[in-house]
Amino acid sequence: MLSKSEWVHKYPTTCPGCNANLTKEFSVTVGFANGHRHLFEESSCLDADGVLQDVEGMITAGMHGSTTCGSCGENLDDHELF
């Protein structure tokens, strides 16, 4: 299992593409993958610090594949904060 620091994904709390508030419920779309295969997408949001909220333990399990803005589709992975 991954350590917490390995599954935490942190982004700006406003979308760089459309300035949407990404801390609102359902404001981001998370793509889940098993290896290189895209499986499905779910809605999530960021907390006040910009940390992506886990979806039923799937991010913790290492299945995170992508994160996009739910409003404009901006690829937030290009803006991930490390």
Order of alpha helices (4+ residues) and beta strands (2+ residues): alpha-beta-beta-beta
